[in-house]
Amino acid sequence: MSVLISAQELGERISRGEAPVLLDVRWTLGDPHGHDHYREGHLPGAVYVDLDRELASPGDPRDGRHPLPAPADLQAAARRWGLHDGDTVVAYDAVNALAAARAWWLLRWAGFDAVQLLDGGLGAWQAAGLPLETGEVTPPAGDVRLDSGRLPTIPLDGVLAAARSGVLLDARAPERYRGDSEPIDPHAGHVPGAVNAPTGGNLGPDGRFLPAADLRRRFEGLGVHDGVEVGAYCGSGVTATHEIAALAIAGFDAALFPGSWSQWSNHDELPRAVGAER
């Protein structure tokens, strides 16, 4: 299944009575009102997904800000969304899939492959003149069965080796990569050997993903090639999944470092690099 679906194609599917399970992952760092935004207007039939509570688990700061959820907890959440085996899913948000990609990646990690991202998210849907609805959608409980570990991840003790032997992409903004500023985590900088690849570079001016050929050129310019092991991290393991989605569109597989910088920087014993140098 392709990574993306356009607003036009999704709208046509819905009008034909072939609506997928729609997941509204309305989340941005520093804005705790995603559920309120969802109630004010969402795609018809979409279910709200709480990223902090359903797409992550609580943990010690040394585990990072968004540790992967326990498989049983993710399965319980997916059943709340009304998900059944054999369904298809489209996830979206209001920030060009930067949050929705977490749901896309987690479902695939859990063995559910029939999931896509709405290219351009809520903005693309509205730009196409398609309708929204307000209020809350509470579907009948589903009975999907989920597993875990179906996609590669990098443990904390394997991160430096991943940077040495392959390409480790840091999906954060350049100023955070360089260590010029760090608004939330204990230390500034980046994993030694990591290459900066801000997620904004995956998108065109319209908020949609760049064409596959353009994304491939972008990543090849950062050292990604067939046969090279690739990993990605960000601040807390959310937007790095957007990087993995872009890599998949370009034809590359990549592993996620789930703890990302929020975990790394909570371990004082680990090295940190600053500036533009890897």
C-alpha positions as CSV (number, residue, x, y, z in Angstrom):
1,M,0.0,0.0,0.0
2,S,1.3,3.4,-0.9
3,V,2.3,5.7,2.0
4,L,0.0,8.6,0.9
5,I,-3.5,9.3,-0.2
6,S,-4.7,12.6,-1.7
7,A,-7.6,14.5,-0.4
8,Q,-9.4,14.1,-3.7
9,E,-9.0,10.3,-3.7
10,L,-10.0,10.0,-0.1
11,G,-13.1,12.2,-0.7
12,E,-14.1,10.0,-3.7
13,R,-13.7,6.8,-1.6
14,I,-15.9,8.3,1.1
15,S,-18.5,9.3,-1.4
16,R,-18.6,5.8,-2.8
17,G,-19.3,4.4,0.7
18,E,-15.7,3.0,1.0
19,A,-14.6,5.2,3.9
20,P,-11.5,3.9,5.7
21,V,-11.1,4.3,9.5
22,L,-10.1,7.9,9.8
23,L,-7.7,8.9,12.6
24,D,-7.4,12.5,13.6
25,V,-4.0,12.9,15.3
26,R,-4.3,16.6,16.3
27,W,-1.1,17.2,18.2
28,T,1.6,19.8,18.3
29,L,4.3,20.4,20.9
30,G,3.2,23.0,23.4
31,D,-0.5,22.9,22.4
32,P,-2.5,20.6,24.8
33,H,-5.9,21.4,23.1
34,G,-5.8,18.9,20.2
35,H,-9.1,17.3,21.3
36,D,-10.8,20.7,21.3
37,H,-9.5,21.5,17.9
38,Y,-10.8,18.1,16.7
39,R,-14.3,18.8,18.1
40,E,-14.4,22.2,16.3
41,G,-14.0,20.5,12.9
42,H,-12.7,17.2,11.6
43,L,-13.1,14.9,8.6
44,P,-16.5,13.2,8.6
45,G,-16.4,10.1,10.7
46,A,-12.9,10.7,12.0
47,V,-12.0,9.4,15.5
48,Y,-9.7,11.5,17.7
49,V,-6.4,9.9,18.7
50,D,-4.6,11.2,21.8
51,L,-0.9,11.0,20.8
52,D,0.4,11.5,24.3
53,R,-1.9,8.8,25.9
54,E,-2.5,6.4,23.0
55,L,0.5,6.6,20.8
56,A,3.0,6.6,23.7
57,S,3.4,5.3,27.2
58,P,4.4,7.1,30.4
59,G,7.9,6.6,31.4
60,D,10.9,7.9,33.3
61,P,12.6,10.9,31.6
62,R,15.5,8.6,30.8
63,D,13.2,6.7,28.5
64,G,12.3,9.9,26.5
65,R,9.2,11.9,26.3
66,H,7.2,9.5,24.1
67,P,8.3,5.9,24.7
68,L,6.6,3.3,22.5
69,P,3.3,2.1,23.9
70,A,3.0,-1.4,25.2
71,P,1.5,-3.6,22.5
72,A,-1.6,-4.4,24.6
73,D,-2.2,-0.8,25.2
74,L,-1.9,0.1,21.5
75,Q,-4.3,-2.7,20.7
76,A,-6.8,-1.5,23.2
77,A,-6.6,2.1,21.8
78,A,-7.0,0.8,18.2
79,R,-10.1,-1.1,19.3
80,R,-11.5,2.1,20.8
81,W,-10.9,3.7,17.3
82,G,-13.2,1.0,15.9
83,L,-10.4,-0.9,14.1
84,H,-10.9,-4.4,12.8
85,D,-8.6,-6.8,11.1
86,G,-9.1,-6.2,7.3
87,D,-9.9,-2.5,7.7
88,T,-7.9,0.2,6.1
89,V,-6.8,3.4,7.9
90,V,-6.0,6.9,6.9
91,A,-4.3,9.1,9.5
92,Y,-4.1,12.9,9.3
93,D,-3.5,16.0,11.4
94,A,-3.3,19.8,11.0
95,V,0.5,20.0,10.7
96,N,1.2,18.2,7.4
97,A,1.4,14.7,8.8
98,L,4.1,15.5,11.3
99,A,2.0,14.0,14.1
100,A,-0.1,11.6,12.0
101,A,3.0,9.8,10.9
102,R,3.4,8.5,14.4
103,A,0.1,6.6,14.1
104,W,1.1,5.4,10.6
105,W,4.4,4.1,11.9
106,L,3.1,2.5,15.1
107,L,0.3,0.6,13.3
108,R,2.8,-0.8,10.9
109,W,5.2,-1.6,13.7
110,A,2.3,-3.5,15.3
111,G,1.7,-5.5,12.1
112,F,-1.2,-3.5,10.6
113,D,0.0,-2.5,7.1
114,A,-3.2,-1.1,5.5
115,V,-2.6,2.5,6.7
116,Q,-1.9,5.7,4.8
117,L,-1.3,9.3,5.5
118,L,-3.6,12.1,4.1
119,D,-1.1,14.1,2.0
120,G,-1.3,17.7,3.2
121,G,-3.5,16.8,6.1
122,L,-6.5,18.9,7.1
123,G,-5.3,21.8,5.1
124,A,-5.4,19.8,1.9
125,W,-8.8,18.5,2.7
126,Q,-10.2,22.0,3.2
127,A,-8.4,23.4,0.2
128,A,-10.2,20.8,-1.9
129,G,-13.5,22.2,-0.7
130,L,-14.4,19.0,1.2
131,P,-16.7,19.0,4.2
132,L,-15.9,18.9,7.9
133,E,-18.1,17.9,10.8
134,T,-18.1,18.9,14.4
135,G,-18.5,17.1,17.7
136,E,-17.3,13.7,18.8
137,V,-17.3,10.4,16.9
138,T,-17.5,7.3,19.1
139,P,-17.5,4.2,16.9
140,P,-18.4,0.7,18.1
141,A,-15.4,-1.1,19.6
142,G,-13.3,-3.0,17.1
143,D,-11.5,-6.3,17.6
144,V,-8.2,-5.8,15.7
145,R,-5.3,-7.9,16.8
146,L,-2.0,-6.1,17.0
147,D,1.6,-7.3,17.7
148,S,4.8,-5.4,17.9
149,G,8.3,-5.2,16.5
150,R,7.4,-5.5,12.8
151,L,9.5,-2.4,12.0
152,P,13.1,-1.9,13.0
153,T,14.1,0.2,15.9
154,I,17.4,1.3,17.4
155,P,17.9,0.9,21.1
156,L,19.8,3.5,23.1
157,D,23.0,1.4,23.2
158,G,23.0,0.9,19.5
159,V,22.7,4.5,18.4
160,L,26.4,5.4,18.1
161,A,27.0,2.2,16.1
162,A,24.2,3.2,13.8
163,A,25.7,6.6,13.2
164,R,29.1,5.0,12.5
165,S,28.1,2.2,10.3
166,G,25.3,3.8,8.4
167,V,23.4,7.1,8.2
168,L,21.6,8.4,11.2
169,L,19.3,11.3,10.3
170,D,18.4,14.0,12.9
171,A,14.9,15.3,11.8
172,R,14.9,18.4,14.1
173,A,15.3,22.0,13.0
174,P,18.9,23.1,12.3
175,E,19.2,25.3,15.4
176,R,18.3,22.4,17.6
177,Y,20.7,20.1,15.8
178,R,23.5,22.6,16.1
179,G,22.7,23.2,19.8
180,D,22.0,26.9,19.3
181,S,18.8,26.4,21.3
182,E,17.1,23.6,23.1
183,P,13.5,24.6,24.3
184,I,12.6,21.4,26.1
185,D,15.3,18.7,26.6
186,P,18.0,18.8,29.3
187,H,21.0,19.3,26.9
188,A,21.5,20.9,23.5
189,G,23.2,19.4,20.5
190,H,23.0,16.1,18.6
191,V,24.1,12.5,18.5
192,P,27.8,12.4,17.3
193,G,27.8,11.4,13.7
194,A,24.2,12.2,13.0
195,V,23.3,14.1,9.8
196,N,20.7,16.9,10.0
197,A,17.6,16.4,7.8
198,P,14.8,18.6,9.0
199,T,11.4,17.3,8.3
200,G,10.4,20.5,6.7
201,G,12.6,19.6,3.8
202,N,10.3,16.6,3.0
203,L,7.4,19.0,2.1
204,G,6.6,21.4,-0.7
205,P,5.2,24.9,-0.2
206,D,1.7,23.4,-0.2
207,G,2.4,21.2,2.8
208,R,2.3,18.0,0.7
209,F,5.2,15.6,0.5
210,L,7.6,16.2,-2.3
211,P,7.5,13.8,-5.3
212,A,9.4,10.5,-4.8
213,A,12.2,11.4,-7.1
214,D,12.8,14.7,-5.3
215,L,12.8,13.0,-2.0
216,R,15.2,10.4,-3.2
217,R,17.6,13.1,-4.4
218,R,17.3,14.8,-1.1
219,F,18.2,11.7,0.9
220,E,21.0,10.6,-1.5
221,G,22.5,14.0,-1.0
222,L,22.6,13.2,2.7
223,G,24.4,9.9,2.2
224,V,21.4,7.6,2.0
225,H,21.8,4.9,-0.7
226,D,20.6,1.4,-1.4
227,G,22.4,-1.0,0.9
228,V,23.2,1.6,3.5
229,E,21.5,1.1,6.9
230,V,19.5,4.2,7.8
231,G,18.1,5.4,11.1
232,A,16.1,8.5,12.2
233,Y,15.5,10.4,15.4
234,C,14.0,13.7,16.4
235,G,13.1,15.3,19.7
236,S,10.9,12.6,21.1
237,G,10.2,10.0,18.4
238,V,7.2,11.7,16.7
239,T,8.4,13.7,13.7
240,A,11.2,11.1,13.0
241,T,8.3,8.9,11.8
242,H,7.6,11.6,9.2
243,E,11.2,11.3,8.1
244,I,10.7,7.5,7.8
245,A,7.5,8.0,5.8
246,A,9.4,10.4,3.4
247,L,12.2,7.8,3.2
248,A,9.7,5.1,2.3
249,I,8.2,7.3,-0.4
250,A,11.7,7.7,-1.8
251,G,12.2,3.9,-1.7
252,F,14.4,3.6,1.4
253,D,13.8,1.6,4.6
254,A,14.8,3.1,7.9
255,A,14.9,2.3,11.6
256,L,13.5,4.5,14.3
257,F,15.4,5.5,17.4
258,P,12.2,5.8,19.6
259,G,13.7,7.6,22.5
260,S,15.3,10.2,20.2
261,W,17.0,13.3,21.6
262,S,14.7,13.4,24.7
263,Q,16.2,10.1,25.8
264,W,19.7,10.7,24.7
265,S,20.0,14.1,26.5
266,N,18.7,12.6,29.7
267,H,21.7,10.4,30.0
268,D,24.6,12.6,31.1
269,E,27.1,9.9,30.4
270,L,26.4,9.9,26.7
271,P,28.4,12.2,24.3
272,R,26.9,15.2,22.6
273,A,28.0,17.1,19.5
274,V,27.3,20.7,18.8
275,G,27.6,23.0,15.8
276,A,27.1,21.9,12.2
277,E,29.8,19.3,12.3
278,R,28.8,15.6,12.6
